[in-house]
Each structure stands twice: as C-alpha cells, then as structure tokens.
C-alpha cells in the first residue's frame, strides 16, 4: 500500500484532482500494480474551503498545515504538488533527503536547480517526476518513449498558452494588452506572477528543461536571454497581418553538431505555418528528428490536462518505488555548449519605429539600411492622424545584437522618437 500526500494552494484544482482520482482509482491502481491511499492533504489556500472527499481512498485523509509532518512521516511514499507557487527549491531538497518521491509541475524551481536535483536523486535514491510542467502537451512522455531511440534535431513551439491567448484576443478585438491580461486573469490562465508569462520566463524554463531531458545535460538558465510579448501592440498585430504574418511567442531548440542553440522570442510567422494555427488558450509543438522528419501536435490548456499528466506521473512514481532496487541512477550529465539562438544565428527582423512626420528622416533611415544592404522592405503609415509616423522595416538576415547596434544609430537621428519593437521573422 502506497501512501500519498497532496499539497496545494489552489482549492479548485485540488477538488478536480480528488474527483478524478476517486473516479479512476481502479485504473490508476491497476496500472501502478499497487494500492494507493491518500494520507495527508496540505491546503495552503487563503480561503480554506471545505473539500468534498468521496470514496474509500479518502477515508483516512488528514487535513494538515505543516509540511514537516509529511516529510517526517516515514509512511508517506509520494508527495504530489498540485500547484507551483514555491520559489525556493528547499522543499524539494528536503523531500529527496527524506526519500520521498515527488510529483510536481514547478518548472521554475526544476529549471534553475536541475543539476542539484539530479545529484540529490542519485545520492538519496529518490526521484522527482514533472511531466505536468509541460501541460497540456505530453512532451516529456513523448521524449521518454517515442524518441528514446531517435535524436531530436530541432524543436519549435508555442509553450505558453497565456501569451497565445493574449495575442489572439488583441488581434481579434483590437484591444490593449492590459485589457486582455485582465481577461486572462479572470479565466485563471495566468501564472500568479504574470511577468513569468509576459517576459518569456515560463517559456524559457520549459525549453531549458526540455533541452536537459533531450540531450542529458544541465543548462544554466542565465546563459539564454528570453524576450516576451511585452511592448507588442494591436498596431504590430495589424501590420503583421497586412504583411501576411501572425505574431507568436516561439520557443526554439536547435542542435548543430555538438552545439545547442536556444531561443525565446516573439516571431512573425507566415499565416500558413503550423504554429500560426495555434489559437486562443492552446499550445503547440513541432519536432524535427533524425528518423521522423517532422512531428506536430497541439493541445488546449486546461486543468484536466494537468491532472491527467499528474496522474500519469503518479503511476510512474508507484512503479519507480516498486522497482527502486533495479532503477539505474548511474546516469552522467553531459557538458554541451549552449548559445542564444538569436544572438548567434542570422534572422530577419520586423522593426517598428516612431518618427516625426518628415520624409527627410525616412530618407536618412533608408540610407543607413541600404548602405549595409540590410532592408528588404520599408513602409510608413501615412494614415495615422497623429503628428507621429509609424515606420515598419523588414530586415535582411542579421544577428540580433548587430541589429540592436544599428538601431542605436537610427535612434540617434533627429526626429526619430523611439524604436518600439524588434520582432524576429521565422522562416518556414
């Protein structure tokens, strides 16, 4: 009999998991080949609503407020964390030291402490399962199984459904990001700290962990610069549409020889691209590998998807505990060079400038780009009724940091008010 402790600060998610667990307990136990009882429920939510506990598996469940009670009870086998609000890794480290198997979706803590977690798993012969960190996409399951004998060459994905929803709503209703963010909060689509979504940090953490899983490495999150969707306006979405593109926050992993390139940036992608079809509160991924030329799939973000993945990890955790004596902890982390994709690779870019209405300024900008043979297209919106002139530039291929230096020269021109946006243009 395995004993399970649930930890959460989200009562709605706790109730949904309990209902799912009670409904599917026979399937879960059959797959795990063991009986599972819930011993403790640690509820850190502010409201502390009464949670309904159906079924025999909850008869002895005790509501507690002290995490240490879970850690120090030798009868607790598995800790299942239903929320991911913890910033410090200490609670995971303590669990591993106490030989508890942990199921979590706290990708920020995992990404920032991956090497130490792996070392502690080996030392204390315990394990952390985290498939739900990529919810609603079952990417970890796919990597562990379908790609076990293959080699992934490239991954391109929309991995943050919140930003996808915000951009879709801004485009559809021509409203501000602030308004759409409020809508997303009301629908419970956002992280508690919305900057994790908007600044691309959530997406960065996901591709860092994916790269670690795929290539058996432990990357430093500080080596890659994420840029999120902050600063993108309805104007950018309108101009992108007129040029035949959509704007998406794209995560990229690319392997060339023994080099890894990772990137998180908003991208203009052609409207017939697979990732352009990922709409509303959904995620999508495109995988290119040695044996399978291209695999694509999409999934709508919802609590049920997360619960399904948590339950799958529960089954795998039960199997791990049962077969722990045969588990191989002898893996070795590989050292691999990693660089920021957009700092090292050539890309085309969409640039939006704000100028005073003066053709002479535009001529000066054209001269700067033409001298370096770097502009494919320069457009200006004369229909605006303000004294300001939006100018759109589509560049030829250039490294992002070289473009930023060039734009410093442009921004210093008299009459150039600001560089509003720099957005990569993704090739099909």
PADO-691901 format. One record per residue (C-alpha): x, y, z. Coordinates in steps of 0.5 Angstrom, whole numbers, padded with zeros to 4 digits, always signed. Each point is the difference from the previous one (the first is absolute). Layout:
residues N
XYZ ...
//
This chain:
residues 428
+0000+0000+0000 +0003+0007-0002 -0002+0006+0004 -0001+0006-0004 +0001+0008+0003 -0004+0005-0004 +0003+0007+0000 -0004+0006-0003 -0002+0008+0001 -0005-0001-0006 -0006-0003+0003 -0004+0000-0007 +0006-0005-0002 +0000-0004+0006 -0007-0001-0001 +0000-0002-0007 +0006-0005+0001 -0004-0003+0006 -0006-0001-0004 +0005-0003-0006 +0004-0005+0005 -0007-0002+0003 -0003-0002-0007 +0006-0003-0003 +0003-0003+0007 +0000-0007-0003 +0003+0001-0007 +0006+0004+0004 +0001-0006+0005 +0000-0005-0006 +0005+0004-0004 +0004+0001+0006 -0001-0007+0003 -0001+0003+0007 -0005+0002+0004 +0000+0008+0002 -0003+0004+0006 +0001+0007+0001 +0002+0001+0007 +0001+0008+0000 -0003+0006-0003 +0004+0006+0001 -0004+0006-0002 +0004+0007-0001 -0006+0004-0003 -0003+0006+0003 -0007-0002+0000 +0001-0007+0003 -0007-0002-0003 -0003-0007+0002 +0002-0005-0005 -0004-0006-0001 +0003-0007+0001 -0003-0005-0004 +0002-0008+0000 +0004-0004+0005 +0006+0002-0002 -0001+0007+0004 -0003-0003+0006 +0006+0001+0004 +0003+0006-0003 +0002+0005+0005 +0000+0008-0002 +0006+0003+0003 +0004+0007-0001 +0007-0003+0002 +0004-0002-0006 +0005-0003+0005 -0005-0005+0002 +0000-0003-0007 +0008+0000+0000 +0001-0003+0007 -0006-0006-0001 +0004-0006-0003 -0006-0003-0002 -0001+0006-0006 +0003-0003-0006 -0002+0005-0005 -0002+0008+0000 -0004+0002-0005 +0000+0008-0001 -0006+0003-0004 +0003+0007+0000 +0006+0003-0002 +0001+0007+0004 +0006-0002+0004 +0006+0004-0002 +0006-0004+0005 +0002-0007-0002 +0001-0001+0007 -0007-0004+0001 +0002-0005-0006 +0007-0001+0003 -0003-0002+0007 -0005-0005-0003 +0006-0003-0004 +0004+0000+0006 -0005-0004+0004 -0001-0005-0006 -0007+0003-0002 -0002-0001-0008 -0002+0007-0002 -0005+0002-0006 +0000+0007-0002 -0001+0005-0005 +0004+0005+0003 +0004+0001-0006 +0004+0007+0002 +0003-0004+0006 +0002-0006-0004 +0003+0004-0006 +0004+0004+0005 +0002-0006+0004 +0001-0005-0005 +0007-0003+0001 -0001+0000+0008 -0007-0003+0000 +0003-0006-0005 +0006+0000+0005 -0004-0001+0006 -0005-0005-0003 +0007-0004-0001 +0002+0001+0007 -0006-0002+0003 -0003-0005-0005 -0007+0004-0001 -0003+0004-0006 -0004+0006-0002 -0005-0001-0005 -0002+0006-0004 -0004-0002-0007 -0005+0005+0002 +0005+0006+0000 -0002+0000-0008 -0007+0000+0001 -0004-0001-0004 +0005-0003-0005 +0002-0007+0002 +0007+0002-0003 +0004-0004+0006 -0004-0006-0001 +0002+0000-0008 +0007+0001+0001 +0001-0005+0005 -0004-0005-0004 -0001+0002-0008 +0007+0003+0000 +0004-0005+0004 +0004-0003-0006 +0000+0007-0004 +0003+0006+0000 -0003+0007+0000 +0003+0005-0004 -0005+0006+0001 -0006+0002+0004 -0004+0006-0002 -0006+0001+0005 -0005+0004+0003 +0000-0002+0007 -0003+0006+0004 -0008+0000-0001 -0001+0006+0003 +0004+0004-0004 -0003-0003-0006 -0007+0002+0003 +0002+0007+0001 +0003+0001-0007 -0006-0004-0003 -0005+0005+0004 +0004+0006-0002 +0000-0001-0007 -0008-0003+0000 -0003+0006+0004 +0006+0006-0002 +0001+0001+0008 +0006+0001+0004 +0004-0005+0004 -0002+0003+0006 -0007-0002-0001 +0001-0007-0003 +0004-0001+0006 -0005+0001+0005 -0005-0004-0004 +0006-0006+0000 +0000+0001+0008 -0008-0001+0001 +0001-0006-0004 +0005-0003+0004 +0005+0000-0006 +0006+0004+0003 +0006-0002+0005 -0001+0003+0007 +0006+0005-0002 -0003+0002-0007 +0007+0002-0002 +0002-0007-0001 -0004-0001-0006 +0000+0007-0003 +0008+0001+0001 +0001-0007-0003 +0003-0003+0006 -0005-0006+0001 +0001-0002-0008 +0008+0001+0002 -0001-0005+0006 -0003-0005-0005 +0005+0000-0005 +0006-0001+0005 -0004-0006+0003 -0001-0003-0007 +0007+0001-0002 +0002-0003+0006 -0004-0006-0001 +0001-0001-0007 +0008+0001+0000 +0001-0003+0007 +0003+0007+0002 -0001+0005+0006 +0000+0007-0003 +0001+0007+0003 -0007+0004-0001 +0005+0006+0001 +0003-0001-0007 -0006+0001-0004 -0004+0006-0001 -0007+0000+0000 -0005+0005-0003 -0007+0000+0001 -0006+0004-0003 +0000+0006+0004 +0000+0006-0005 -0004-0003-0005 -0006+0004-0002 -0006-0001-0004 +0004+0004-0006 +0005-0005+0000 -0005-0006-0001 -0004+0004-0005 +0007+0002-0004 +0002-0007+0000 -0007-0003-0003 +0001+0005-0005 +0007-0003-0002 -0003-0007+0000 +0002-0002+0007 -0002-0001+0007 +0004+0001+0007 +0001-0006+0005 +0005-0001+0005 +0004-0005-0002 +0005-0005+0003 +0006-0003-0004 +0005-0005+0002 +0005-0002-0006 +0005-0005+0000 +0006+0001-0005 +0006-0005+0001 +0002+0001+0008 -0003+0007+0001 -0007+0002+0002 -0004+0006-0001 -0006+0002+0004 -0005+0006-0001 -0006+0003+0003 -0003+0006-0005 -0006+0003-0003 +0000-0002-0007 -0003+0002-0006 -0002-0007-0003 -0004-0001-0007 -0007-0001+0000 +0000-0007-0003 +0005-0002+0005 -0002-0006+0005 +0002+0005+0006 -0005+0005-0003 -0006-0005+0001 +0001+0000+0008 -0005+0005+0002 -0003+0002+0007 +0002-0004+0006 +0004-0005-0003 +0007-0003-0001 +0003-0003-0006 +0007-0003-0002 +0004-0002-0006 +0005-0005+0001 +0006-0002-0005 +0004-0006+0001 +0005-0005-0004 -0005-0005-0001 -0007+0003+0000 +0000+0006-0005 -0005+0004+0004 -0005-0001+0005 -0005+0005+0002 -0006+0001+0005 -0004+0005+0004 -0004+0000+0007 -0005+0004+0003 +0003+0003+0007 -0005-0003+0006 +0000-0002+0007 -0002-0007-0003 +0006-0001-0004 +0005+0002+0006 -0004-0005+0004 +0001-0006-0005 +0007+0002+0000 +0001+0000+0007 -0004-0007+0001 +0005-0003-0005 +0006+0002+0004 -0004-0003+0006 +0000-0007-0004 +0007+0001-0002 +0002+0002+0007 -0003-0006+0003 +0004-0004-0005 +0006+0003+0002 -0001-0001+0007 -0002-0008-0001 +0007-0001-0004 +0004+0005+0003 +0006-0005+0001 +0000-0001-0007 +0000+0007-0002 +0006+0003-0004 +0003+0006+0004 +0006+0000-0004 -0001+0005-0005 +0005+0005-0001 -0001+0007-0002 +0003+0002-0007 +0003+0007-0001 -0002+0003-0006 +0001+0007-0003 -0006+0005+0000 -0002+0007-0003 -0005+0004-0001 -0003-0001-0007 -0002+0007-0002 +0007+0002+0003 +0004-0005-0005 -0005-0001-0006 -0002+0004-0005 -0007+0002-0001 -0004+0005-0003 -0004+0005+0005 -0006+0005+0000 +0001+0006+0003 -0005+0006+0001 +0003+0007+0001 -0004+0006+0002 +0002+0006-0003 -0002+0008-0001 -0003+0000-0007 +0006+0002-0004 +0002-0003-0007 +0007+0002+0001 +0000-0004+0007 -0002-0006-0004 +0005+0001-0006 +0005+0000+0006 -0002-0007+0002 +0000-0003-0007 +0007+0003-0001 +0002-0004+0007 -0003-0006-0002 +0002+0000-0008 +0007+0001+0002 +0000-0006+0003 -0004-0004-0004 -0005-0002+0005 -0007+0003-0001 -0005-0005-0004 -0006+0005+0001 -0001+0007+0003 -0007+0002+0001 -0003+0006+0003 -0008+0001+0003 -0002+0007-0003 -0007-0001+0002 +0001+0001+0007 -0003+0006+0003 +0005+0002+0005 +0007+0004-0002 +0004-0006+0001 +0001-0005-0005 +0001-0008+0001 +0005-0003-0005 +0001-0007-0001 +0006-0003-0002 +0001-0008-0002 +0008-0001+0000 +0004-0005-0004 +0004-0005+0005 +0004+0002+0005 +0002-0002+0007 -0005+0004+0006 +0006+0003+0003 +0002+0003-0006 -0007+0003-0002 +0000+0003+0007 +0006+0004-0001 -0002+0002-0007 -0007+0002+0003 +0004+0004+0005 +0003+0004-0006 -0007+0001-0002 -0003+0002+0006 +0005+0006+0001 -0002+0003-0006 -0004+0007+0001 -0007-0002-0001 +0000-0007+0002 -0004+0000+0006 +0000-0008+0002 +0002-0007-0002 -0007-0003+0002 +0001-0007-0002 +0005-0005-0002 -0003-0007-0002 +0003-0006-0004 -0003-0002-0006 +0000-0008+0000 +0002-0004-0007 -0005-0005-0002 
//
